[in-house]
């Protein structure tokens, strides 16, 4: 590659700064464009009425009661954001070892889905499929004798995906990393007549230290026993990520995701190059907290680093990004 580029001109005949000289020229030659159509906004929901609770470890992010979540979804739609993602804070009293609240059709998530579908036409709803918000052990799967059970967990995940789809969710996004769950969910959806509802698989989700603020937001940090390294991926591995993505595509995933985002953009690039399917990444809570916390202290310019990092996702091959900064990014992009 270096040899090829060395034949493409010599200074002073070639001056690469010519194309950078003016704003209009920089816009003409830009290789990657970030737009509002690339954004998915994750939102935390909670019980209550007209209730808003700040997440201390995520400056500027609040948990919202369902009525306020509906207003937030309207805001997102009006800004042109294509979809919102729902993550619940579950009452500790409702958490059980079998995580059965995950598939309660009258639970918080299903009520939030139904409320948005009734009041905010034109916006997509993505729903997490995982047991950690509902599991008294804080894990994405069912735990027995210290072991996270795969097949029993998949059975619960299938039930969760079905009730969320019945409530009106457009995209089921399994984030649990259990083996075989994409195929099981796809079959169950098809058998129920939901052949057109989408699956966005968290296909390469790593056991990362960047998730802690998220766990604060959904109230699972205190419940978690041990770690998630037996089912989430080792951050040293990328070949394994391609195997995970390949399996999920074969099992019926319509879109795939890499999580976290910025430390794993090399994985995004490999996934996009290898499979060419719609590929997403999640700018997770720890990434957001680092940038926003530094900006609040005057160490970084939030608007600039937000757009720069999201453009980096696009440059790496992302077709879209889940980011807590989606609303801010949409407003900034509208000004350009």
N, C-alpha and C positions, 0 to 999 in steps of 0.2 A: 504493500500500500504506500509506504513512504517513497519508494522508487517511482511509482506511478505519479505521485503528486510532484515530485521534483522536476518533472518534465513540463509542467504547466505554466512556466513563465519565470522570468528573472527580473529582479530589481535593477535599474529603475524603470524599465519598460512596463513591468507589471507592478502596480502599487495596490495592495489589497485594501488599503485605507480609503481608496476612492469610493468604494461602495458604502462605506460607513460615514461619509462626510456629512450627509444631510438626513434628516428624519425621514423624508419621503423615500429616499433611496434605501435606507435601512429597512423600511417597511416592504419595499418591493422585493428585496432579496432574502427576506426572512424565510428560513427553511421550515420552521414549525410555528403554528399559530394556536394559541390558547383561546377558547371561546367559552361562553356561558354554557354551551351545549355539552361541554366536557365535564360538568360538575354534578355531583350527587352530594346532598347535604345530610349528614347524620344528625339526628335529633334525639335527645333523651326525653322520655315521657315518665310522668309520675301520677299518682293518684291525687285527687283533690279537685277544687274548682277555683279558677282564676289564681292558680298557684304557680309560683316561679321560685326555684331554689338554685342559687349559684353553685357551680361545681368548683370548690376551692382550688383544686389542682389544675383547672382548665380556665384561665382568666377569660371572661367574656362569654362563657358557655353556661347555660342554665338547664335544669330539668324543668319541663313544662307539663302542666296538667293538660288533659285532652282538649279542653276548649281553647287554651292558648296554643297548643300544637296545631289546631286547625288554622288559627290566624297565622302562625309561622308558615304553614304550607301554602296559604294564600300569598304571603309575601314572596316565598320562593317561586311560585308559579308566575307571579307578576314580574319578577326579575328575569324570567326565562329559564330558570333552573329546571331541568327535565324531571328530576326525581328526588324524593326524600327517603331516608332510611330511618327506621324506627328501632330504638333500643330502650328497654324498660328498666326502671328501678322497681324491684319487687319487694313487697312487704316481707320482712324476715319471717313472719308467722306463716306465710304461704310457701316458704321454701321447704322442700322435703328431699329425702335421699333419691326418690324416683323422679323428681322434677316434674310432677304431673301438672303443675300450674302452667307449664309450657304449652300444653294442649287444651287449656280451658277455653272454650269458645266464648265465654263471657269475661275473659281476663282483660287486663289493661291493654295489651297489644291489639287484640281483636277489636276492642272498643275504639281505640285510636284509629285503626285502619278504617272502620266503618264510618267514623265521624268525618274523616278527610274525604273518603269516597263520596259521601253525601253532599258535602259542602264545597269541595274544591275540584271540580272537573278539570281534566287536562294535565294533571300531574301524576307521575308514576310513583308507586309505593314499593320500596324494597324492604323486605323483612329478613332479619337475621334468623337463621335456624341453628340454634345451639342451646344447651341446657344450663349454662353457667349462671344466667340471671335467676334461675328457678331452683337450682340445685343447692341443697344445704351444705354440700362439700365444696361448692364454688368451681366445680369442673364442668367442662363442656360435654361430658358423658357421665353415665351412671357409674358410681364407685361401689365396689364390693371387696372387702378385705384389703383395701389399699390399691386395688387394681381397677383401672378405668375399663369398663366392659365395652367391647365394640358392638356386637350384634344387638344386645339389649338396648344400647344407646340409640342405634339406628332405628329400632322400632319406635322409640319415643320421638325421634326427630321426624319420622314420617308423619306421625300424628300431629306434631306441631306444624309442619308444612301444610298439611291438609286444612286445619282450622284457620290458619292465616290466609290461605288462598280462598277459602269459603267466605271469609270476612271481606275479601276484596283486594288483597295484596296482588300486585302484578308480577313481582320478582321474588322468588325464594332464594335466599343467599346462605347456604350452609357454611358455617364458619368453624365447625367442630373438629374437622380433620379425622373423623372416623372412616375406616376403609369401607367402601361400598355404598356410602350413603347417597351419592348422586343417583346411581342406578335405582336404588330402592325408592327414592323420592319421585324420580321421573315416572317409574311404573305406577306408583300410587296416584300421582296426579292424572296420568293418562287414564287409569282405570276409573277415576271419578269424573271423567269428562273434561279435564282441564289440560287438554293437549296443547293449548296455545299459551298457557302461562309459562313464564321464563324461569330458568335457573341460572343464577350467577354464582358459580362455585368459588369459595375461598380455596383455590386449588393448591396454592403454595403459601401456607400460613406458618410462619416461623415462631418458635418459642422465644419470644423477645422480651427484653426488659423495658420496651417502650410502651407497654400496655397499662402501666399502673394507674395513670389518671382515669382511663376508661373504667377500670375496676372500681375506682372511687365513685364514678358517676352512676354505675348500675348497682352499687352496694354489694359487690362480690369480693372485694379485697380482703375483708375480715373473715370471710367464710372459707377462702381458698386454703385447702390443706395440701401441702407439698407444692409441686410444680407441674407443668404441662408438657414436659419433655418427652413423655412416652407416646404422645400423639401429634403434637405440633413439631414442625421440622427443626432440625439442627441448623443453626445459622452458618455453619461451615460448608453447607452442601448446596450445589446448584444442579448437578446432574439429577439428583433425586427429585428436584422440583419439576424437571421435565417429565419424569415418570409419573408424578402425581397429576400434573396437568393432562398428560396423555390419557391416563385412566379416566379422569373426570369427563373429558371430551367424549371418549368412547361410551361412557355411561349415560350421556345425554345432556351435559352442561352446554348451555347456549353461549355463555360468557365465562371468562375465568378471571380470577383476581390473585394478585400477589400482595402479601401483607407481612410486615409494614411496608412503607414506601421508600423514603429516601435512602436508607441504608441498603436497599435491595433492588435498585434500579438496574443493576447488571442482570438480575434474574428476570425482570420485566423484558429487557432486550432479548434475552435468550428465548423466552417464551414466545414473544411476538415473532421472532425470526423463525423459530421451529414450527409453529403451528398456524400463524396467520389468522387466528380467531380474535373476536373482540376481547381485548385485554385491558384490565383495570388494575389500579393499585389504590391502597388506602393510606392517606397521610394520617397516621394514627395519633392517638391522644398525646403520646409522649413527644412526637414531632411537633404537633401544634403547641403544646405547653412550652417547649423550649423556645420556639420562635416568638410566641405571644408574650411569654414571660420576659424574655430579653427586650422585646419592643416596649413593654410597659415600663421597663427600667431605663429606657432611652438608649439602649445598646444597639438596637437594630431599628430600621424603618419598616414597620409592619407591612405597609402597602407594597413596598418594593420587594421584600423577601417573600411575601406570599405569592406574588405573580411570578417571581423568579423561580421559586421551587416548583410551582405547578407547571410552569413551562418546561422545567427539567423532566417532569413526569412525561409530558408529551414527547419530548425529545428522545426519551428512552423507549418509546413505543406504546404508551398508554392511549387507549381510545377514550378513557374517562378516568376521573379521580374522585374518590370519596374524601371530602375534606370538611373539617369544622369551619374553615374559612370560606365556605362556598358563597355565603351571602355577601361578605366583604368583597370577594373576588368578582362576583357578578356586578356589583356596583362599580368597581374600578374598571372592569372591561366595558361597561356601558358608557363610560366617559371617554374612551379612546376613539 
